[in-house]
Amino acid sequence: MKALSLFITLLALCSTALFSNEKSDSLEVYISEYKKEQFKYDYQKIKAESSKLRDSWISPVNLSYSYSNSNPYDDELESTKASIKMDQTIFASGGIYYSIKFAEASQIYSDYSVDVAKRKLVKEAISLLMQIKQMDMRELKQNLQIKNSEINLEQKKEQYLNGQLDSGFLDNAVIERNFVIQSLYDIETSKERLISRFNAISDMNYKEAEIPQLKLLSQDNFLKHNIVLSMSRSDIQRTKYSKEVTVAKYLPRLNLIAGYSFDTTNDIYSGEGGSVFDDETKYYNYGLRLTMPLDVNTFKDIEVSKVDYLKSKVVIEDKKRELIAIFEHVMQNIENFEKKKSLSIENSEIYEKLLSETKDMYSAGYKTHYDVSLLENSVEIQEIDLKIFEMDRQLELLTLYEMYKNE
């Protein structure tokens, strides 16, 4: 049967999985270059901030220089001072190590946050494109329904003029025709709205753009390559190192202190019998400083960081449960769409059988060309319904692929 063949073709398309063996980055072609450029700068900013955070334990070297000239009374006094000083932590009870690890973990976490935002935008672009293509199908279907309503109206006119029906049936046929035409206008309006939104985030021409064919994911695979869970895992590491940094903040810290200074003064007497007096002082210093803060809020501060860490471990388990619920909901919706597709196939087979019989009866003069056209349109409508339901299925899978990134 024609409809059954179409259904098999659709299933083949599903199993092909256009990008299933590719990196998920291939989906980024659906967003505009401007959007990709913005995300690129987001990653660069995160990298720069992480680098700054990683080296934040390194204290600055302070340089100073001053020059002054004055003339009190008959003297001219010149003074020059310069120094270089360093006060650098060389041991912080593990604080240096954990601050570096915290910076690295923060970069990973922030990168995932950008990944999540980017995938959300990619999903929106693909979803809009799918809905636009779906609207194309609905337009075709609606035009067929309009044709059927017009055929029905012509039949009612003939039956009314022949005295076979009263005017009420004719009025209903007119109302039905107007309704399906108005529905077409609504579809066209919705489609234009979708096109406008798609053009705002994608460089693609929606008429030429191909839709990715998404394959069915297993629950294990969905969770294994889930960027939301990856982000939560990185948050555990981030809060763990943050806790260690907080603890180290209240433990002994050893600093290396070093400096070098020089100070020169020139005193020039400009009166009779003037003289010059020079004074220059140079010196250096170095040493160690051991400190340990005693703060009444020490244990409270540590407790806060510990709670953040424990919470992050609970959050990921809760997030897993949410994702499993989303996965099961998508699977349920897909199952319902499969049922609808099966029903369309059954309807199509019924219509095809009726069409074949009606054509024979039309050849024998028992049926009109209206009857044949109605059934031909009905067969086509069922085939379009199959495509629409398949697109609904793809939209459901897109909900999973928004969080799926197989690198």
C-alpha positions in Angstrom: 0.0 0.0 0.0 1.1 3.5 -0.8 0.7 4.8 2.8 2.5 1.8 4.3 5.4 2.5 1.9 5.5 6.0 3.1 5.6 5.0 6.7 8.4 2.6 6.1 10.3 5.4 4.3 9.8 7.6 7.4 11.1 4.9 9.7 14.1 4.6 7.5 14.8 8.3 7.8 14.5 8.0 11.6 17.1 5.2 11.7 19.5 7.1 9.4 20.2 9.7 12.1 21.9 12.3 10.0 24.2 13.5 12.7 24.1 10.6 15.1 27.7 9.7 14.5 28.9 13.3 14.3 29.8 15.7 17.0 26.9 17.7 18.3 28.8 20.8 17.2 27.4 20.1 13.8 24.0 21.4 15.0 25.5 24.8 15.5 25.2 25.5 11.8 21.6 26.4 12.5 22.5 29.6 14.5 23.8 32.8 12.9 27.5 33.7 12.7 26.8 36.7 15.0 25.4 34.3 17.6 28.4 32.0 17.3 30.8 34.9 17.6 29.1 36.0 20.8 29.5 32.6 22.3 33.2 32.5 21.2 33.8 35.7 23.1 32.0 34.3 26.1 34.5 31.4 26.2 37.4 33.7 25.8 36.2 35.9 28.6 35.8 32.8 30.9 39.3 31.7 30.0 40.8 35.1 30.8 38.9 35.3 34.1 40.0 31.8 35.0 43.6 32.7 34.3 43.3 35.8 36.5 41.7 33.8 39.3 44.3 31.0 39.0 47.2 33.5 39.5 45.4 35.6 42.1 47.6 34.1 44.9 50.6 35.9 43.3 51.1 39.2 45.0 52.1 42.3 43.0 55.6 43.7 43.1 55.2 47.3 44.2 57.4 49.9 42.6 57.5 53.5 43.7 59.5 56.6 42.6 59.3 60.2 43.7 61.2 63.4 42.9 60.9 66.8 44.6 62.6 70.2 44.3 62.2 73.1 46.7 64.0 76.3 47.7 63.5 77.2 51.3 65.3 80.4 52.2 68.5 80.6 50.0 68.8 76.8 49.6 67.7 74.6 46.7 66.7 71.2 47.9 66.4 68.2 45.6 65.1 64.9 46.8 64.7 61.5 45.0 63.3 58.4 46.4 62.7 55.0 44.8 61.9 51.5 46.1 60.8 48.0 45.1 58.9 45.8 47.5 57.5 42.3 47.5 55.2 40.6 50.0 54.5 37.1 48.6 52.8 34.2 50.1 54.9 31.1 49.6 52.9 28.7 51.9 49.2 28.9 52.7 48.4 25.4 54.2 47.2 24.2 50.8 45.4 27.4 49.9 47.6 28.0 46.9 47.0 24.6 45.4 43.3 24.6 46.0 42.9 28.2 44.7 44.5 27.0 41.4 42.2 23.9 41.3 39.2 26.1 42.1 40.1 28.4 39.2 40.3 25.5 36.8 37.1 24.0 38.1 35.3 27.4 37.8 36.4 27.6 34.1 35.0 24.1 33.4 31.7 25.1 35.1 31.4 28.4 33.3 32.2 26.7 30.0 29.3 24.3 30.6 27.0 27.2 31.4 27.8 28.7 28.0 27.3 25.3 26.4 23.9 25.1 28.0 22.9 28.5 26.7 24.2 27.7 23.2 22.4 24.4 23.0 19.2 26.2 24.1 19.6 28.6 21.2 20.5 25.8 18.8 17.4 23.9 19.9 15.2 27.0 19.4 16.5 27.5 15.8 16.0 23.8 14.8 12.6 23.7 16.5 11.5 26.8 14.6 12.7 25.3 11.4 10.8 22.1 12.0 7.7 24.0 12.9 8.0 26.0 9.7 8.3 22.8 7.6 5.4 21.5 9.6 3.4 24.6 8.7 4.2 23.9 5.0 2.6 20.5 5.4 -0.4 21.9 7.3 -0.9 24.4 4.4 -0.9 21.6 1.9 -3.3 19.6 4.1 -5.6 22.7 4.6 -5.7 23.4 0.8 -6.9 19.8 0.3 -9.5 20.3 3.0 -10.6 23.5 1.2 -10.9 21.5 -2.0 -13.0 18.9 -0.2 -15.2 21.6 1.3 -15.7 23.1 -2.1 -16.6 19.8 -3.6 -19.0 19.2 -0.7 -20.6 22.6 -1.3 -21.0 21.9 -5.0 -22.7 18.6 -4.2 -25.0 20.3 -1.7 -25.9 22.9 -4.3 -26.9 20.3 -6.8 -28.9 18.3 -4.2 -30.6 21.5 -3.0 -31.5 22.5 -6.5 -32.8 19.0 -7.2 -35.0 19.2 -4.1 -33.0 16.5 -2.3 -31.9 18.7 0.6 -33.2 21.7 2.4 -31.3 25.0 2.7 -29.9 24.2 6.2 -27.6 21.6 4.7 -26.4 24.1 2.1 -25.8 26.7 4.8 -23.7 24.3 6.8 -21.6 23.5 3.7 -21.0 27.3 3.2 -20.0 27.7 6.9 -17.7 24.7 6.7 -16.0 26.1 3.6 -15.5 29.5 5.3 -14.1 27.9 8.4 -11.4 25.8 6.6 -10.4 28.9 4.5 -10.1 31.0 7.7 -8.0 28.2 9.3 -5.6 28.4 6.3 -5.2 32.2 7.0 -4.4 31.4 10.6 -1.8 28.8 9.5 -0.2 31.3 7.2 -0.1 34.0 9.9 1.5 31.5 12.4 4.0 30.4 9.8 5.2 34.0 9.1 5.6 34.5 12.8 7.8 31.5 13.0 9.9 32.6 10.0 10.5 36.0 11.6 11.7 34.3 14.8 13.9 31.9 12.8 15.5 34.7 10.7 16.4 36.5 13.9 18.7 33.7 15.1 19.8 31.9 11.9 21.6 32.8 8.7 19.9 29.9 6.8 17.2 30.2 4.2 14.4 28.3 5.7 13.2 27.2 2.3 16.6 25.5 1.5 17.6 24.4 5.1 17.6 20.7 5.7 16.2 19.3 9.0 18.4 17.0 11.0 17.0 13.5 11.5 17.3 12.6 15.1 17.6 9.1 16.3 16.1 7.6 19.4 18.4 7.9 22.5 18.6 5.3 25.2 18.1 6.6 28.8 21.7 5.6 29.7 23.1 7.4 26.7 21.0 10.5 27.3 22.3 10.7 30.9 25.9 9.8 30.0 26.3 12.6 27.5 24.1 15.1 29.3 25.6 18.6 29.5 23.2 19.6 32.3 24.6 16.7 34.4 28.1 17.5 33.4 27.6 21.0 34.6 26.3 19.8 37.9 29.3 17.4 38.3 31.7 20.3 37.6 29.8 22.3 40.2 30.6 19.6 42.8 34.3 20.0 42.0 34.1 23.7 42.1 32.4 23.9 45.5 34.7 21.2 46.8 37.8 23.3 46.0 36.0 26.4 47.3 35.5 24.7 50.6 39.2 23.9 50.8 40.2 27.4 49.9 37.9 28.7 52.7 39.5 26.3 55.3 43.0 27.3 54.2 42.2 31.0 54.6 42.1 30.5 58.4 45.3 28.3 58.7 48.9 29.5 59.0 50.3 31.4 56.1 54.0 32.1 55.4 55.1 35.2 53.3 58.4 36.1 51.9 59.2 39.8 52.3 61.9 41.6 50.3 62.6 45.1 49.3 65.2 47.6 48.1 65.2 51.4 48.5 67.4 54.4 47.9 67.0 58.0 48.9 69.1 60.9 47.7 69.1 64.5 48.8 71.0 67.4 47.3 71.2 70.6 49.3 72.7 73.5 47.3 73.3 76.8 49.1 72.9 79.6 46.5 74.2 82.5 48.6 77.7 84.0 48.9 80.2 81.2 49.4 77.6 78.7 48.3 78.2 75.0 48.9 76.7 71.7 47.9 75.6 69.0 50.4 74.8 65.5 49.1 73.2 62.7 51.1 72.4 59.3 49.7 71.0 56.3 51.5 70.6 52.8 50.0 69.3 49.8 51.8 67.6 46.4 51.3 65.6 44.1 53.5 64.2 40.6 53.4 62.6 38.2 55.7 59.7 35.9 56.5 56.3 36.6 58.0 54.1 33.9 59.5 50.4 34.8 60.1 47.3 33.0 61.2 44.0 34.9 61.5 41.8 34.4 64.6 38.3 35.2 63.5 35.1 34.6 65.4 33.3 33.7 62.2 35.9 31.1 61.1 33.8 28.1 61.7 30.7 29.7 60.4 32.4 30.6 57.1 33.8 27.1 56.8 30.3 25.6 57.6 28.7 27.8 54.8 31.2 26.5 52.2 30.8 22.9 53.4 27.0 23.2 53.1 27.4 24.5 49.5 29.5 21.5 48.7 27.0 19.0 50.3 24.1 20.8 48.5 25.9 20.4 45.1 26.0 16.6 45.6 22.3 16.5 46.4 21.5 18.8 43.4 23.0 16.4 40.9 21.0 13.5 42.2 17.8 15.6 42.0 18.8 16.7 38.5 19.1 13.1 37.4 15.6 12.4 38.6 14.3 15.4 36.7 16.1 14.4 33.6 14.7 10.8 33.8 11.2 12.3 34.2 11.8 14.4 31.1 13.1 11.4 29.2 10.1 9.3 30.1 7.7 12.0 29.2 9.3 12.4 25.8 9.1 8.6 25.3 5.4 8.6 26.2 4.7 11.4 23.7 6.6 9.6 21.0 4.6 6.5 21.7 1.4 8.5 21.3 2.6 9.9 18.0 3.4 6.4 16.8 -0.2 5.4 17.6 -1.4 8.4 15.6 0.8 7.4 12.7 -0.6 3.9 12.8 -4.1 5.3 12.8 -3.3 7.4 9.8 -2.0 4.3 8.0 -5.2 2.5 8.7 -7.2 5.4 7.5 -5.1 5.7 4.4 -5.6 2.0 3.6 -9.4 2.4 4.0 -9.5 5.5 1.8 -7.3 3.8 -0.8 -9.6 0.8 -0.9 -12.6 3.1 -1.2 -10.9 5.1 -3.9 -10.2 2.0 -5.9 -13.8 0.9 -5.7 -15.1 4.4 -6.4 -13.0 4.7 -9.5 -14.6 1.4 -10.8 -18.1 2.7 -9.9 -17.3 6.0 -11.6 -16.3 4.2 -14.8 -19.5 2.3 -14.6 -21.4 5.6 -14.2 -22.6 5.0 -10.5 -20.3 7.7 -9.0 -19.4 11.2 -9.9 -16.0 12.8 -10.4 -16.7 14.6 -7.1 -16.6 11.3 -5.2 -13.3 10.4 -6.8 -11.7 13.8 -6.1 -12.9 13.7 -2.4 -11.3 10.3 -1.8 -8.1 11.2 -3.6 -7.7 14.3 -1.4 -8.5 12.3 1.7 -5.7 9.8 0.8 -3.3 12.7 0.4 -4.4 14.2 3.7 -3.5 11.0 5.5 -0.1 10.9 3.9 0.5 14.5 5.0 -0.7 13.6 8.5 2.0 10.9 8.7 4.7 13.5 7.9 3.2 15.9 10.4 3.3 13.3 13.2 6.8 12.3 12.2 7.8 16.0 12.6 6.1 16.0 16.0 8.2 13.0 16.9 11.4 14.8 15.9 10.4 17.9 17.9 10.0 15.6 21.0 13.5 14.1 20.4 14.9 17.6 20.0 14.0 18.2 23.7 16.5 15.4 24.5 19.1 16.6 22.0 19.1 20.1 23.6 20.9 18.5 26.6 22.8 15.8 24.7 26.3 16.4 23.6 28.4 13.5 22.4 31.9 14.8 22.0 
